[in-house]
């Protein structure tokens, strides 16, 4: 929309235009949020898939060894079954590396790899979009390297199977096969470690990129909305400010003053009636510009604290974020074996123990709570209690996670306050200004019919309505401070 056309548009249409722009920007923000959530979900899917790959590799190796010892056909079939998971992941990677990616084949491979069906499309898109980035390229390199070692199990298994079928397996061959299996496991271990490490690095890198994009879009939406609202508000203030000043001069008898016409909206119509201009009010309007809104920036989320407790709620694992938090807020050095009573505040201990017991019963607990510490600082936390399970699926303790969400809570409160200010401004513009403006127009029509001669009472009436209009403008300025 050209600048002049926008200036000559009615105030109500300007407000509708502002609402439309904000709605459009919010839609963009929602699309970006959807992209961020799907990307983070895909990252989580690959992390889970890496765990399945590692577990299946170990299980396949174990059952192959058992088959070498026992010759039990069920062990050999278990060996082949567990190989299906890494082979399925290999199938997905090969399908996406084709000149024309075979998406159906990739989906089949991920399903074979026991990945959750809801994660599959996101995982495919993630690999297509980011496979050439340095972080994921290194992950794929270790993936291929571990995979190449893993494939060596297949001919070994076939040779053992053939030897058992023909009944020619000797003790020396048995030892040789076992040695070969151990050798392959030793080859896989460093590649698997590199795969896991680079996947973690890539995951953190992608999370940072996604969060930066999301924060950038959110800032753009907020800044654009405030700029548009403040721009419209200031344009209204500028026109009305000049009219108010000329009205004051008219009340003092300086009837030669006129207001310059700058638009054809409601303010322009009123300015045409006055036909006068007040240059010295520009400084006041400039000061109003200096009092514009300042956008509060979004804060990066802090690192999560992860703690692993045994069934007696003794600490058996904690990460660096937990160490730093304990030092800062509790002046406590975390050590393995420390009990919950030693690091959980007494007031929160009963609830903490109750949540841990619920988690160990198989039900995850998540809550958002504010906690005030001894130094008076209050932090909002997102707390998660989940049952920690061993490789057999038995609950052996509690996995406790704490994420600082103070910044998010503060941002929500600030956004509510900003929206309230915008609604207040819109209400004043729509209702508070119309009556004094209508009164001034009516008086100007009277002046015109009287040959622009006015009595003192009429001028005093004009002064009263302009003062009322001035109060409405002050209310707008106050709402934007």
Secondary structure, DSSP 8 states (H G I E B T S, - for coil): --HHHHHTS-HHHHHHHHHHHHHHHHHHHHHHHHHHHHHHHHHHHHHHHHHHHHHHHHHHHHHHHHHHHH--HHHHHHHHHHHHHHHHHHHHHHHHHSSS--HHHHHHHHHHTT--HHHHHHHHHHHHHHTTSHHHHHHHHHHHHHHHHHTHHHHHHHHHHHHHHHT---HHHHHHHHHHHHHHHHHHHHHHHHHHHHHHHHHHHHHHHHHHHHHHHHHHHHHHHHHHHHHHHHHHHHHHHHHHHHHHHHHTT-TT-------SSHHHHHHHHHT---GGGHHHHHHHHHT-------------EEEEEETT-BEEEE-HHHHHHIIIII-----TT-BHHHHS-HHHHHHHHHHHHHHHTT--EEEEEEEE-TTS-EEEEEEEEEEEE-TTS-EEEEEEEEEE-HHHHHHHHHHHHHHHHHHHHHHIIIIIHHHHHHHHHHHHHHHHHTTS---HHHHHHHHHHHHHHHHHHHHHHHHH-
